[in-house]
Amino acid sequence: MKKSVHLLNIACISISSISVIFFVLTSYQLIKLDPLFFTLFRVFNVILFLLLAYKRMSLTGWILVSIIAGAEFGYDLPEIARNMQFLSDIFLRLIKTIIAPLIFATLVNGIAGHNDLKLIGRLGWKSILYFEIVSTIALFIGLLAINISRAGEGLVLPADINAPEAIAKVHTWSDFFLNMFPENIAKAIFDGNILQVVVFSIIFGIAVAKLSDRYRGTMLRFTGGLAETMFKFTNIIMYFAPVAVFAAIAFTIGHLGLDVLTSLLKLLATLYVALLAFLLIVILPLMFFLKIPIKKYLLALSEPASIAFATANSESALPAALESMERFGVPREIVAFVIPTGYSFNLDGTSLYLSLACVFVAQVAGIDLSIGQQLAMCFVLMLTSKGVAGVSRAALVVLLGTLSSFGLPATPVFLILGIDVLMDMARTTVNVIGNCTATVVMAKWESSFDDQKAENFTNKI
């Protein structure tokens, strides 16, 4: 068994490498290959990956193979792929039904079950402090990356292009605080406002903790049962994840094609390199400092991160992130508080993208921003970027609002829109990784991290 998996690994790596080489050589017209032969060669590569996923029987493996298969399908059959988005939409709808009851049940059970109300206060200020420090570092990495690559210089806007219009106004700081508190919990659930659900659940959990043992026990049994049910519900839905991921990637490639990358490859590469640098410079050293088993941690991240990357939607990865981090050794009460709160306050990938995109627009427009102006822009983005992680492409609203406040033209944003889906996939993934990391940091800070569970972590389907 192990030998066959090892041979499949070697075969997949070898055939994939040859496919990439062939693709690059044919793209630059250095060699000519029969299209049918090249297509069959790539399909054979996908079949090998499917066999490898079958041998490993891992959900993460199936998701990663679905990304490869979806890209191949979208490239070969774009007309069919453009009509497949409904499959990924079904998955997202099912995930959204889980989020509110899962957050409510885990938070209430965590707060009232341990009867430690001081924990929420400590987690609150510690989490906000950590979120602001890390997201600010991400802003500066984005600034540094775009100033080094200068990807916007030399790009020319297509003729007769109108600037996109923001579909909503960026909230002020006071509006943001007001929007934290629900006026109707059913409306908050309907609108998908995670932060309002978190606030309601915290207050509800505190209320349950103050009940007499007779009533508190009843509520704890209910919320505990609800939490376990929603985790089982999540496990059932996750069997559909590879299909949804396949459809999402096929739709993206079929809709955009690969031509869009040629003119904007420098910008796309700048973002991906900057996000990778953030992970290597900030997240990885932090894990080493906290003495977290890196291989096991990467395994725990693989499922929520791959779902986030394929769907470009943070909400789709939230149930998987909650379950993975709890199985990794983070107490449920910390996971249930930190990850949902981080969806509004800890937007590492989005923060980095926004600072990079603002300077990119200025470079395209031929406007030279001083260091002081760029730092002022970072300060504004620290405030305006909160609360957009769970909504696909909502960062566009913040970007347009920030450009307007600094007198920068919005027309160059059209260039970004051409590859926004591909950029969103990367920044959403880093958002999810950042929030998962935050739970580990908080658990270590609270001296409640289970090192044994982390060492024994396995990714099971």
C-alpha positions, 0 to 999 in steps of 0.5 A: 500500500505504502509502496504504491502510494509512493510510486503514485506520488513520483508519477504525479510529480513527474507528469505534472512537471512535464505538463508545466514545461510543455505548457510554457514551451507551447505558450511561447511557441518554442515547440509545437505539440498536437493539441489532442495529444497534449490534452490527453497527456494532461487528462492522464495527469489528472487521472493519476491525481484521482488515483492518489486521492483514492489511495489516501482517502483524505478529504483534503486530498480530494479537494486538492485534486478537484482544484487540478481537475477543475482547472483542466475541465475549465480550460478544455471545456469552457462553455460547459464550465461557465454553467457550473457555478450553481454546484459551488453555490449549493455548497455555499448555501449549505455552509451558510445554514451551519454558521449561525447555529454552530457559532451560537451553540459552541459559544454559549456552551463554551461560556456557560459550560465553564462558567468562566466569564472572565475568560471572555473579557481576557480573550476579547482584549488579547484577541483585539490586540493580536489582530491589530498588530498582525493585520498592521504588519500585513498592511506594511508588507503589502506596501513594501511589496508593491513599492518594490515590484512597481507593478502598476507602472507601464500598464495602460488602461483599455480605451473607453473604460468606465470606472466601477461603482461601489455598491455600498458606502464604507462605514465610519468607525462609529457605524461599525461599532453600532453594527456590532449589536443586533436589533433582530437576531433573525435578521442578523442570521438572514444577512449573514452578519457574523459579528452580530451573531457572536455578540448575541451568543456571548450575551446569551452565554453569560445569561445562561451562566447566571442561571440556577443549576436546574435551568443552566443544565437544561440549556447546556444539554441543548447547546451541547447537543446542537453543537455536536449535531452541527459538527456532524452536519458539517461532516456530511456537507463536506463530502460535497466539497470536492464537487463544489471546488471542482465546479468553482475552479472550472467556472473561474478558468472557463470564465476568465481563461488564461489570457487575463494573466498575461497583462496583469501577471506582475500584479498577481505575482506581487500579491502572491509573493507578498502573501507568502512572505507574510506567512513565512515572516509572521505566521511560521516564526510565531508557530516556531516560537510557540513550539507548535508541531509545524507538520501537524499544524499544516495538516490541520490548516490544509482542509479549511485553507484549500476550501477557502482558496477554491471558493474564494469565500471565508464563510465556506471554510469556517465550519472546517476551521472550527472543527480542525482547530478544536481537534488540533488542541485548542479548547472549544470556548477559545475556537468559538470566540476567536475565529468568528470574531477574527472574521471581522477584525483579523483580515490579514490577507485582505489588509495586505491586498488593500494597501497593495491595490491602493498604491497600484492604482496610484502607480497606474494613474502616474501619481507618486504617493509620498511615504507619509501619504502611504502611511496615512492610507494604512491608518485609514485601511486599519479602520475601514477594512473591518467586517469584509472577510466573510463577503466575497469581493466585498474588499472592492467596496473598501478599496473604492472608498479609500481611493475616493478619500485620498483623491485617487482615480477609480478607473484603474480598478478595472484592471484589478477586476480582471483578476480579482477572483484569482486575487480573492482566492489567495487573500481569503486563504490567508484570512482563514490561516490567520484566524486559525493561527490566532486561536493557537496563539490565544490558547497558548496565551491562556495556557490551555493548549492541548499539546498531546492532541496537536501531536496526534492530529490526523486529517480524516475523511 
